[in-house]
């Protein structure tokens, strides 16, 4: 169960990271 939780956390953090990095890049450009 902990593995699934970690995977979900990584996916959530990954998606959030992509969104956060994409926004500043879009704003700069």
CHARMM-style PDB file with segment names, atoms N, HN, CA, C and O in Angstrom:
ATOM      1  N   UNK     1       0.821  -1.215   0.000  1.00  0.00      PROA
ATOM      2  CA  UNK     1       0.000   0.000   0.000  1.00  0.00      PROA
ATOM      3  C   UNK     1       0.847   1.254   0.000  1.00  0.00      PROA
ATOM      4  O   UNK     1       0.504   2.241  -0.651  1.00  0.00      PROA
ATOM      5  N   UNK     2       1.944   1.220   0.721  1.00  0.00      PROA
ATOM      6  HN  UNK     2       2.222   0.418   1.250  1.00  0.00      PROA
ATOM      7  CA  UNK     2       2.796   2.414   0.799  1.00  0.00      PROA
ATOM      8  C   UNK     2       3.385   2.727  -0.577  1.00  0.00      PROA
ATOM      9  O   UNK     2       3.568   3.889  -0.939  1.00  0.00      PROA
ATOM     10  N   UNK     3       3.679   1.665  -1.336  1.00  0.00      PROA
ATOM     11  HN  UNK     3       3.530   0.721  -1.042  1.00  0.00      PROA
ATOM     12  CA  UNK     3       4.238   1.879  -2.662  1.00  0.00      PROA
ATOM     13  C   UNK     3       3.267   2.658  -3.542  1.00  0.00      PROA
ATOM     14  O   UNK     3       3.658   3.599  -4.233  1.00  0.00      PROA
ATOM     15  N   UNK     4       1.997   2.254  -3.510  1.00  0.00      PROA
ATOM     16  HN  UNK     4       1.680   1.489  -2.949  1.00  0.00      PROA
ATOM     17  CA  UNK     4       0.997   2.943  -4.320  1.00  0.00      PROA
ATOM     18  C   UNK     4       0.881   4.394  -3.882  1.00  0.00      PROA
ATOM     19  O   UNK     4       0.738   5.286  -4.717  1.00  0.00      PROA
ATOM     20  N   UNK     5       0.943   4.633  -2.579  1.00  0.00      PROA
ATOM     21  HN  UNK     5       1.060   3.908  -1.900  1.00  0.00      PROA
ATOM     22  CA  UNK     5       0.852   5.998  -2.058  1.00  0.00      PROA
ATOM     23  C   UNK     5       2.026   6.826  -2.544  1.00  0.00      PROA
ATOM     24  O   UNK     5       1.868   7.987  -2.922  1.00  0.00      PROA
ATOM     25  N   UNK     6       3.208   6.219  -2.532  1.00  0.00      PROA
ATOM     26  HN  UNK     6       3.336   5.276  -2.225  1.00  0.00      PROA
ATOM     27  CA  UNK     6       4.398   6.936  -2.984  1.00  0.00      PROA
ATOM     28  C   UNK     6       4.294   7.260  -4.468  1.00  0.00      PROA
ATOM     29  O   UNK     6       4.634   8.360  -4.902  1.00  0.00      PROA
ATOM     30  N   UNK     7       3.819   6.285  -5.239  1.00  0.00      PROA
ATOM     31  HN  UNK     7       3.542   5.391  -4.887  1.00  0.00      PROA
ATOM     32  CA  UNK     7       3.675   6.493  -6.681  1.00  0.00      PROA
ATOM     33  C   UNK     7       2.694   7.630  -6.946  1.00  0.00      PROA
ATOM     34  O   UNK     7       2.948   8.502  -7.777  1.00  0.00      PROA
ATOM     35  N   UNK     8       1.575   7.610  -6.232  1.00  0.00      PROA
ATOM     36  HN  UNK     8       1.369   6.902  -5.557  1.00  0.00      PROA
ATOM     37  CA  UNK     8       0.582   8.677  -6.409  1.00  0.00      PROA
ATOM     38  C   UNK     8       1.189  10.017  -6.049  1.00  0.00      PROA
ATOM     39  O   UNK     8       0.960  11.011  -6.739  1.00  0.00      PROA
ATOM     40  N   UNK     9       1.967  10.053  -4.967  1.00  0.00      PROA
ATOM     41  HN  UNK     9       2.152   9.245  -4.407  1.00  0.00      PROA
ATOM     42  CA  UNK     9       2.607  11.298  -4.533  1.00  0.00      PROA
ATOM     43  C   UNK     9       3.588  11.777  -5.599  1.00  0.00      PROA
ATOM     44  O   UNK     9       3.630  12.963  -5.927  1.00  0.00      PROA
ATOM     45  N   UNK    10       4.374  10.847  -6.137  1.00  0.00      PROA
ATOM     46  HN  UNK    10       4.340   9.884  -5.870  1.00  0.00      PROA
ATOM     47  CA  UNK    10       5.354  11.220  -7.156  1.00  0.00      PROA
ATOM     48  C   UNK    10       4.647  11.759  -8.395  1.00  0.00      PROA
ATOM     49  O   UNK    10       5.068  12.763  -8.969  1.00  0.00      PROA
ATOM     50  N   UNK    11       3.573  11.091  -8.802  1.00  0.00      PROA
ATOM     51  HN  UNK    11       3.230  10.276  -8.335  1.00  0.00      PROA
ATOM     52  CA  UNK    11       2.818  11.534  -9.978  1.00  0.00      PROA
ATOM     53  C   UNK    11       2.228  12.918  -9.719  1.00  0.00      PROA
ATOM     54  O   UNK    11       2.317  13.808 -10.565  1.00  0.00      PROA
ATOM     55  N   UNK    12       1.624  13.091  -8.543  1.00  0.00      PROA
ATOM     56  HN  UNK    12       1.552  12.368  -7.856  1.00  0.00      PROA
ATOM     57  CA  UNK    12       1.018  14.379  -8.202  1.00  0.00      PROA
ATOM     58  C   UNK    12       2.087  15.464  -8.187  1.00  0.00      PROA
ATOM     59  O   UNK    12       1.881  16.551  -8.727  1.00  0.00      PROA
ATOM     60  N   UNK    13       3.226  15.171  -7.569  1.00  0.00      PROA
ATOM     61  HN  UNK    13       3.394  14.288  -7.130  1.00  0.00      PROA
ATOM     62  CA  UNK    13       4.312  16.151  -7.507  1.00  0.00      PROA
ATOM     63  C   UNK    13       4.867  16.414  -8.901  1.00  0.00      PROA
ATOM     64  O   UNK    13       5.201  17.550  -9.239  1.00  0.00      PROA
ATOM     65  N   UNK    14       4.963  15.368  -9.702  1.00  0.00      PROA
ATOM     66  HN  UNK    14       4.691  14.445  -9.428  1.00  0.00      PROA
ATOM     67  CA  UNK    14       5.478  15.515 -11.062  1.00  0.00      PROA
ATOM     68  C   UNK    14       4.568  16.394 -11.897  1.00  0.00      PROA
ATOM     69  O   UNK    14       5.035  17.301 -12.587  1.00  0.00      PROA
ATOM     70  N   UNK    15       3.256  16.128 -11.836  1.00  0.00      PROA
ATOM     71  HN  UNK    15       2.877  15.392 -11.276  1.00  0.00      PROA
ATOM     72  CA  UNK    15       2.304  16.928 -12.597  1.00  0.00      PROA
ATOM     73  C   UNK    15       2.326  18.366 -12.111  1.00  0.00      PROA
ATOM     74  O   UNK    15       2.303  19.297 -12.915  1.00  0.00      PROA
ATOM     75  N   UNK    16       2.371  18.551 -10.795  1.00  0.00      PROA
ATOM     76  HN  UNK    16       2.389  17.795 -10.141  1.00  0.00      PROA
ATOM     77  CA  UNK    16       2.407  19.894 -10.216  1.00  0.00      PROA
ATOM     78  C   UNK    16       3.685  20.598 -10.665  1.00  0.00      PROA
ATOM     79  O   UNK    16       3.662  21.779 -11.012  1.00  0.00      PROA
ATOM     80  N   UNK    17       4.801  19.865 -10.654  1.00  0.00      PROA
ATOM     81  HN  UNK    17       4.820  18.906 -10.372  1.00  0.00      PROA
ATOM     82  CA  UNK    17       6.075  20.444 -11.068  1.00  0.00      PROA
ATOM     83  C   UNK    17       6.028  20.889 -12.517  1.00  0.00      PROA
ATOM     84  O   UNK    17       6.527  21.962 -12.857  1.00  0.00      PROA
ATOM     85  N   UNK    18       5.431  20.068 -13.374  1.00  0.00      PROA
ATOM     86  HN  UNK    18       5.026  19.197 -13.097  1.00  0.00      PROA
ATOM     87  CA  UNK    18       5.321  20.415 -14.793  1.00  0.00      PROA
ATOM     88  C   UNK    18       4.490  21.676 -14.954  1.00  0.00      PROA
ATOM     89  O   UNK    18       4.846  22.570 -15.723  1.00  0.00      PROA
ATOM     90  N   UNK    19       3.369  21.747 -14.219  1.00  0.00      PROA
ATOM     91  HN  UNK    19       3.080  21.021 -13.594  1.00  0.00      PROA
ATOM     92  CA  UNK    19       2.495  22.913 -14.310  1.00  0.00      PROA
ATOM     93  C   UNK    19       3.213  24.162 -13.811  1.00  0.00      PROA
ATOM     94  O   UNK    19       3.152  25.217 -14.443  1.00  0.00      PROA
ATOM     95  N   UNK    20       3.898  24.036 -12.666  1.00  0.00      PROA
ATOM     96  HN  UNK    20       3.948  23.179 -12.152  1.00  0.00      PROA
ATOM     97  CA  UNK    20       4.590  25.192 -12.091  1.00  0.00      PROA
ATOM     98  C   UNK    20       5.711  25.660 -13.004  1.00  0.00      PROA
ATOM     99  O   UNK    20       5.932  26.862 -13.146  1.00  0.00      PROA
ATOM    100  N   UNK    21       6.420  24.728 -13.624  1.00  0.00      PROA
ATOM    101  HN  UNK    21       6.241  23.751 -13.508  1.00  0.00      PROA
ATOM    102  CA  UNK    21       7.529  25.101 -14.501  1.00  0.00      PROA
ATOM    103  C   UNK    21       7.000  25.638 -15.825  1.00  0.00      PROA
ATOM    104  O   UNK    21       7.621  26.508 -16.435  1.00  0.00      PROA
ATOM    105  N   UNK    22       5.868  25.129 -16.268  1.00  0.00      PROA
ATOM    106  HN  UNK    22       5.363  24.422 -15.773  1.00  0.00      PROA
ATOM    107  CA  UNK    22       5.301  25.556 -17.548  1.00  0.00      PROA
ATOM    108  C   UNK    22       4.762  26.979 -17.446  1.00  0.00      PROA
ATOM    109  O   UNK    22       4.905  27.762 -18.385  1.00  0.00      PROA
ATOM    110  N   UNK    23       4.150  27.318 -16.331  1.00  0.00      PROA
ATOM    111  HN  UNK    23       4.034  26.682 -15.568  1.00  0.00      PROA
ATOM    112  CA  UNK    23       3.568  28.648 -16.170  1.00  0.00      PROA
ATOM    113  C   UNK    23       4.621  29.751 -16.269  1.00  0.00      PROA
ATOM    114  O   UNK    23       4.445  30.679 -17.059  1.00  0.00      PROA
ATOM    115  N   UNK    24       5.722  29.684 -15.490  1.00  0.00      PROA
ATOM    116  HN  UNK    24       5.866  28.930 -14.848  1.00  0.00      PROA
ATOM    117  CA  UNK    24       6.745  30.723 -15.567  1.00  0.00      PROA
ATOM    118  C   UNK    24       7.353  30.807 -16.966  1.00  0.00      PROA
ATOM    119  O   UNK    24       7.616  31.899 -17.469  1.00  0.00      PROA
ATOM    120  N   UNK    25       7.574  29.650 -17.592  1.00  0.00      PROA
ATOM    121  HN  UNK    25       7.360  28.763 -17.184  1.00  0.00      PROA
ATOM    122  CA  UNK    25       8.154  29.653 -18.932  1.00  0.00      PROA
ATOM    123  C   UNK    25       7.213  30.354 -19.899  1.00  0.00      PROA
ATOM    124  O   UNK    25       7.654  31.120 -20.756  1.00  0.00      PROA
ATOM    125  N   UNK    26       5.920  30.094 -19.763  1.00  0.00      PROA
ATOM    126  HN  UNK    26       5.562  29.472 -19.067  1.00  0.00      PROA
ATOM    127  CA  UNK    26       4.937  30.728 -20.642  1.00  0.00      PROA
ATOM    128  C   UNK    26       4.886  32.224 -20.368  1.00  0.00      PROA
ATOM    129  O   UNK    26       4.778  33.026 -21.296  1.00  0.00      PROA
ATOM    130  N   UNK    27       4.964  32.601 -19.099  1.00  0.00      PROA
ATOM    131  HN  UNK    27       5.051  31.950 -18.345  1.00  0.00      PROA
ATOM    132  CA  UNK    27       4.909  34.018 -18.740  1.00  0.00      PROA
ATOM    133  C   UNK    27       6.132  34.748 -19.280  1.00  0.00      PROA
ATOM    134  O   UNK    27       6.023  35.865 -19.787  1.00  0.00      PROA
ATOM    135  N   UNK    28       7.307  34.109 -19.168  1.00  0.00      PROA
ATOM    136  HN  UNK    28       7.396  33.203 -18.755  1.00  0.00      PROA
ATOM    137  CA  UNK    28       8.542  34.743 -19.629  1.00  0.00      PROA
ATOM    138  C   UNK    28       8.514  34.928 -21.142  1.00  0.00      PROA
ATOM    139  O   UNK    28       8.906  35.975 -21.658  1.00  0.00      PROA
ATOM    140  N   UNK    29       8.046  33.899 -21.847  1.00  0.00      PROA
ATOM    141  HN  UNK    29       7.728  33.049 -21.428  1.00  0.00      PROA
ATOM    142  CA  UNK    29       8.036  33.949 -23.302  1.00  0.00      PROA
ATOM    143  C   UNK    29       6.875  34.817 -23.781  1.00  0.00      PROA
ATOM    144  OT1 UNK    29       6.688  34.989 -24.985  1.00  0.00      PROA
TER     145      UNK     29
END
